[in-house]
Amino acid sequence: MVKIIIKPNSVKFPELMVKLSSQFTDVSFKMRGKQMMIAKQSSTTGAHIMIRKKKITVAGNFPTMGGTILFVLSMVLLGFLVPLIIYFFVYHKKMKQLEEEIGTFIAEEYQVI
Protein backbone atom coordinates (compact mmCIF):
# COMPACT_ATOMS: atom_id res chain seq x y z
CA MET A 1 0.00 0.00 0.00
CA VAL A 2 1.35 3.41 -1.01
CA LYS A 3 0.34 6.44 1.07
CA ILE A 4 0.99 9.92 -0.29
CA ILE A 5 0.66 12.98 1.95
CA ILE A 6 -1.03 15.91 0.16
CA LYS A 7 -2.30 19.40 0.96
CA PRO A 8 -5.72 19.15 2.61
CA ASN A 9 -8.55 18.98 0.05
CA SER A 10 -6.25 19.77 -2.88
CA VAL A 11 -7.00 16.78 -5.13
CA LYS A 12 -10.33 15.83 -6.73
CA PHE A 13 -11.18 12.58 -8.52
CA PRO A 14 -12.03 14.05 -11.97
CA GLU A 15 -8.71 15.91 -12.16
CA LEU A 16 -6.77 12.86 -10.97
CA MET A 17 -8.58 10.56 -13.42
CA VAL A 18 -7.68 12.78 -16.38
CA LYS A 19 -3.99 12.90 -15.41
CA LEU A 20 -3.79 9.16 -14.75
CA SER A 21 -5.62 8.29 -18.00
CA SER A 22 -3.20 10.40 -20.04
CA GLN A 23 -0.15 8.89 -18.29
CA PHE A 24 -1.27 5.23 -18.23
CA THR A 25 -2.87 4.48 -21.59
CA ASP A 26 -3.02 0.70 -21.03
CA VAL A 27 -4.95 1.07 -17.75
CA SER A 28 -8.66 1.93 -17.52
CA PHE A 29 -9.94 4.04 -14.63
CA LYS A 30 -13.47 4.19 -13.26
CA MET A 31 -15.19 5.23 -10.06
CA ARG A 32 -16.63 2.76 -7.56
CA GLY A 33 -18.87 4.87 -5.39
CA LYS A 34 -17.85 8.40 -4.40
CA GLN A 35 -14.69 7.62 -2.47
CA MET A 36 -12.82 5.03 -4.56
CA MET A 37 -11.31 4.92 -8.04
CA ILE A 38 -10.41 1.58 -9.63
CA ALA A 39 -7.44 1.20 -11.97
CA LYS A 40 -7.84 -1.92 -14.16
CA GLN A 41 -4.89 -3.19 -16.16
CA SER A 42 -6.33 -6.66 -16.84
CA SER A 43 -9.15 -8.78 -15.49
CA THR A 44 -6.99 -9.88 -12.55
CA THR A 45 -4.63 -6.92 -12.04
CA GLY A 46 -5.76 -3.63 -10.62
CA ALA A 47 -5.42 -1.04 -7.89
CA HIS A 48 -7.75 0.92 -5.65
CA ILE A 49 -7.11 4.66 -5.30
CA MET A 50 -8.70 6.49 -2.39
CA ILE A 51 -8.44 10.22 -1.69
CA ARG A 52 -8.78 11.30 1.91
CA LYS A 53 -8.50 14.77 3.36
CA LYS A 54 -4.70 14.76 3.79
CA LYS A 55 -3.55 11.66 1.88
CA ILE A 56 -4.01 9.50 -1.19
CA THR A 57 -3.83 5.73 -0.76
CA VAL A 58 -3.04 3.35 -3.61
CA ALA A 59 -3.49 -0.37 -2.94
CA GLY A 60 -3.01 -3.22 -5.40
CA ASN A 61 -6.09 -5.40 -5.51
CA PHE A 62 -8.46 -7.29 -7.79
CA PRO A 63 -10.20 -4.74 -10.05
CA THR A 64 -13.66 -6.32 -9.93
CA MET A 65 -15.96 -7.27 -7.09
CA GLY A 66 -16.37 -10.69 -8.71
CA GLY A 67 -12.64 -11.36 -8.54
CA THR A 68 -12.51 -10.34 -4.90
CA ILE A 69 -15.53 -12.47 -3.99
CA LEU A 70 -14.09 -15.45 -5.89
CA PHE A 71 -10.79 -15.13 -4.01
CA VAL A 72 -12.52 -14.89 -0.61
CA LEU A 73 -14.81 -17.79 -1.47
CA SER A 74 -11.81 -19.94 -2.47
CA MET A 75 -10.17 -19.09 0.86
CA VAL A 76 -13.28 -20.22 2.72
CA LEU A 77 -13.72 -23.44 0.73
CA LEU A 78 -10.06 -24.47 0.33
CA GLY A 79 -8.62 -23.08 3.56
CA PHE A 80 -6.25 -20.16 3.82
CA LEU A 81 -2.91 -21.66 2.86
CA VAL A 82 -3.49 -22.91 -0.71
CA PRO A 83 -5.26 -19.77 -2.05
CA LEU A 84 -2.68 -17.49 -0.40
CA ILE A 85 0.20 -19.41 -1.97
CA ILE A 86 -1.47 -19.17 -5.38
CA TYR A 87 -2.20 -15.47 -4.83
CA PHE A 88 1.41 -14.61 -3.95
CA PHE A 89 2.92 -16.64 -6.81
CA VAL A 90 0.46 -15.59 -9.54
CA TYR A 91 -1.14 -12.21 -8.77
CA HIS A 92 0.72 -10.26 -6.09
CA LYS A 93 3.78 -9.24 -8.15
CA LYS A 94 1.69 -7.71 -10.96
CA MET A 95 -0.60 -5.89 -8.52
CA LYS A 96 2.36 -4.53 -6.54
CA GLN A 97 4.03 -3.30 -9.74
CA LEU A 98 0.90 -1.42 -10.86
CA GLU A 99 0.46 0.00 -7.34
CA GLU A 100 4.06 1.29 -7.32
CA GLU A 101 3.81 2.82 -10.81
CA ILE A 102 0.60 4.70 -10.01
CA GLY A 103 1.83 5.68 -6.54
CA THR A 104 5.09 7.08 -7.94
CA PHE A 105 3.26 9.14 -10.54
CA ILE A 106 0.79 10.55 -8.00
CA ALA A 107 3.63 11.32 -5.57
CA GLU A 108 5.49 13.27 -8.26
CA GLU A 109 2.37 15.29 -9.06
CA TYR A 110 0.83 15.98 -5.65
CA GLN A 111 3.10 15.05 -2.73
CA VAL A 112 3.87 17.68 -0.11
CA ILE A 113 7.47 17.49 1.05
SULHU-V95253 format. One record per residue. N is the residue number from 1. SS is DSSP state (hx for helix, st for strand, lp for the rest). PHI is phi in whole degrees, 0 to 359 (none if undefined). D_FIRST is the distance of its C-alpha to the first C-alpha in Angstrom with 2 decimals. Layout:
{{N & SS & PHI & D_FIRST} {N & SS & PHI & D_FIRST}}
This chain:
{{1 & lp & none & 0.00} {2 & st & 254 & 3.80} {3 & st & 245 & 6.53} {4 & st & 241 & 9.98} {5 & st & 280 & 13.15} {6 & lp & 231 & 15.95} {7 & lp & 292 & 19.56} {8 & lp & 304 & 20.15} {9 & lp & 55 & 20.82} {10 & lp & 260 & 20.93} {11 & lp & 238 & 18.89} {12 & lp & 241 & 20.07} {13 & hx & 301 & 18.86} {14 & hx & 300 & 22.03} {15 & hx & 296 & 21.84} {16 & hx & 295 & 18.20} {17 & hx & 296 & 19.11} {18 & hx & 295 & 22.15} {19 & hx & 295 & 20.49} {20 & hx & 293 & 17.78} {21 & hx & 296 & 20.60} {22 & hx & 285 & 22.80} {23 & hx & 279 & 20.34} {24 & lp & 248 & 19.01} {25 & lp & 283 & 22.23} {26 & lp & 271 & 21.26} {27 & lp & 244 & 18.46} {28 & st & 260 & 19.63} {29 & st & 239 & 18.15} {30 & st & 210 & 19.36} {31 & st & 269 & 18.95} {32 & st & 239 & 18.47} {33 & lp & 78 & 20.22} {34 & lp & 265 & 20.22} {35 & lp & 249 & 16.73} {36 & st & 221 & 14.50} {37 & st & 249 & 14.72} {38 & st & 250 & 14.27} {39 & st & 258 & 14.14} {40 & st & 239 & 16.30} {41 & lp & 268 & 17.18} {42 & lp & 213 & 19.18} {43 & lp & 289 & 20.02} {44 & lp & 240 & 17.44} {45 & lp & 239 & 14.64} {46 & st & 199 & 12.62} {47 & st & 210 & 9.63} {48 & st & 257 & 9.64} {49 & st & 241 & 10.02} {50 & st & 236 & 11.11} {51 & st & 256 & 13.36} {52 & lp & 251 & 14.44} {53 & lp & 300 & 17.37} {54 & lp & 241 & 15.95} {55 & st & 205 & 12.33} {56 & st & 244 & 10.38} {57 & st & 244 & 6.94} {58 & st & 241 & 5.79} {59 & st & 229 & 4.57} {60 & st & 293 & 6.97} {61 & st & 195 & 9.83} {62 & lp & 291 & 13.62} {63 & lp & 282 & 15.09} {64 & lp & 241 & 18.03} {65 & hx & 294 & 18.92} {66 & hx & 298 & 21.41} {67 & hx & 296 & 19.02} {68 & hx & 294 & 16.95} {69 & hx & 296 & 20.31} {70 & hx & 298 & 21.73} {71 & hx & 295 & 19.01} {72 & hx & 295 & 19.46} {73 & hx & 297 & 23.20} {74 & hx & 294 & 23.31} {75 & hx & 293 & 21.65} {76 & hx & 290 & 24.34} {77 & hx & 281 & 27.17} {78 & hx & 258 & 26.46} {79 & lp & 90 & 24.89} {80 & hx & 277 & 21.45} {81 & hx & 293 & 22.04} {82 & hx & 297 & 23.19} {83 & hx & 297 & 20.56} {84 & hx & 293 & 17.70} {85 & hx & 297 & 19.51} {86 & hx & 298 & 19.97} {87 & hx & 302 & 16.35} {88 & hx & 291 & 15.20} {89 & hx & 279 & 18.22} {90 & hx & 256 & 18.28} {91 & lp & 255 & 15.08} {92 & hx & 301 & 11.96} {93 & hx & 299 & 12.89} {94 & hx & 293 & 13.50} {95 & hx & 295 & 10.37} {96 & hx & 295 & 8.30} {97 & hx & 296 & 11.05} {98 & hx & 297 & 10.99} {99 & hx & 302 & 7.36} {100 & hx & 293 & 8.47} {101 & hx & 298 & 11.81} {102 & hx & 293 & 11.08} {103 & hx & 299 & 8.85} {104 & hx & 296 & 11.79} {105 & hx & 296 & 14.33} {106 & hx & 295 & 13.26} {107 & hx & 298 & 13.13} {108 & hx & 295 & 16.57} {109 & hx & 279 & 17.93} {110 & hx & 237 & 16.97} {111 & lp & 296 & 15.60} {112 & lp & 265 & 18.10} {113 & lp & 261 & 19.05}}
